[in-house]
């Protein structure tokens, strides 16, 4: 597999680029495309689930988006050092019954030398919201890139 720039060690600009690339990819809701950003043996903790490898990542994401409908995500760089990053994010989606949710999460990322993510640990809390309370709709417009996420 070819390298996936930007490559570690990260500086502020390359870390910001990596986070935006991840946000853009996840907003496609294309599990196969997203999985290509991870090493073949990438390990994940997502809430209480533990995954290893691209096949499990793809299966997890397919399952996720059968439940989390109209999913839209925003990520924000929280910190970085060397080949590691801390990211916070929020996403909104609705379930099959029409209940809207805003999910607040924190991720720890570790990258291989080729720029692929080798480790992802994610902690997430879900809050029910009304449709009128939505603020994350579709992919982030270019003029809003880099904007901080509100706490609430």
ZAGUDO-898208 format. One line per 4 residues: number of its first residue (from 1); their letters; for each residue x, y, z of C-alpha. Coordinates in steps of 0.5 Angstrom, whole numbers, padded with zeros to 4 digits. Example, Ala and Ser with C-alpha at 12.3 -4.5 7.8 and 13.67 -1.06 7.14 Angstrom:
BEGIN
1) as) 0025 -0009 0016  0027 -0002 0014
% end
This chain:
BEGIN
1) xxxx) 0000 0000 0000  0002 0007 -0002  0004 0012 0004  -0002 0016 0006
5) xxxx) 0000 0023 0007  0001 0027 0011  0006 0023 0015  0008 0023 0022
9) xxxx) 0012 0026 0026  0006 0031 0025  0007 0039 0026  0000 0043 0027
13) xxxx) -0001 0044 0020  0000 0037 0018  -0004 0035 0024  -0010 0039 0022
17) xxxx) -0010 0036 0015  -0010 0029 0018  -0016 0031 0022  -0020 0034 0016
21) xxxx) -0018 0028 0012  -0021 0024 0017  -0028 0028 0018  -0029 0028 0010
25) xxxx) -0028 0021 0009  -0033 0019 0015  -0038 0023 0012  -0038 0019 0006
29) xxxx) -0040 0013 0010  -0036 0009 0005  -0034 0003 0010  -0029 0001 0004
33) xxxx) -0026 0008 0003  -0025 0009 0010  -0022 0003 0012  -0016 0004 0007
37) xxxx) -0014 0010 0012  -0012 0004 0017  -0006 -0001 0017  -0008 -0008 0015
41) xxxx) -0008 -0010 0023  -0010 -0003 0026  -0013 -0004 0033  -0020 -0001 0035
45) xxxx) -0023 0000 0041  -0030 0004 0040  -0034 0004 0046  -0034 -0003 0049
49) xxxx) -0032 -0006 0042  -0026 -0008 0040  -0024 -0009 0033  -0017 -0012 0029
53) xxxx) -0016 -0011 0022  -0019 -0008 0016  -0025 -0013 0015  -0027 -0012 0022
57) xxxx) -0027 -0004 0021  -0031 -0005 0015  -0036 -0010 0018  -0037 -0005 0024
61) xxxx) -0038 0001 0020  -0043 -0002 0015  -0047 -0004 0022  -0046 0003 0025
65) xxxx) -0049 0006 0019  -0055 0001 0018  -0057 0004 0025  -0054 0011 0025
69) xxxx) -0058 0014 0019  -0057 0021 0016  -0050 0021 0020  -0046 0027 0020
73) xxxx) -0039 0029 0023  -0035 0034 0026  -0028 0033 0028  -0023 0038 0032
77) xxxx) -0016 0037 0033  -0014 0037 0041  -0007 0035 0041  -0001 0032 0038
81) xxxx) 0006 0029 0039  0010 0025 0034  0006 0020 0031  0000 0021 0036
85) xxxx) -0006 0025 0036  -0012 0027 0041  -0019 0029 0037  -0025 0031 0040
89) xxxx) -0032 0030 0035  -0039 0031 0035  -0044 0027 0030  -0051 0027 0029
93) xxxx) -0056 0022 0027  -0063 0019 0028  -0065 0012 0029  -0070 0008 0025
97) xxxx) -0076 0011 0030  -0074 0018 0028  -0070 0020 0035  -0065 0024 0033
101) xxxx) -0058 0024 0037  -0052 0028 0038  -0046 0024 0040  -0040 0027 0043
105) xxxx) -0033 0023 0043  -0026 0023 0044  -0021 0019 0040  -0014 0017 0041
109) xxxx) -0010 0016 0034  -0003 0013 0033  0000 0013 0026  0005 0008 0023
113) xxxx) 0011 0011 0019  0007 0011 0012  0001 0015 0015  -0004 0010 0016
117) xxxx) -0007 0009 0023  -0005 0003 0027  -0009 0005 0033  -0016 0008 0035
121) xxxx) -0019 0009 0041  -0026 0012 0042  -0030 0014 0048  -0037 0016 0046
125) xxxx) -0043 0019 0050  -0050 0020 0046  -0055 0025 0048  -0062 0025 0045
129) xxxx) -0064 0032 0041  -0070 0034 0038  -0070 0035 0030  -0070 0043 0031
133) xxxx) -0064 0042 0035  -0059 0039 0030  -0053 0043 0028  -0049 0038 0024
137) xxxx) -0052 0037 0017  -0048 0034 0012  -0041 0035 0010  -0038 0041 0013
141) xxxx) -0038 0047 0009  -0031 0049 0007  -0032 0056 0010  -0033 0053 0017
145) xxxx) -0027 0048 0017  -0023 0049 0023  -0028 0052 0027  -0029 0050 0034
149) xxxx) -0034 0045 0036  -0039 0048 0042  -0038 0044 0048  -0046 0043 0049
% end
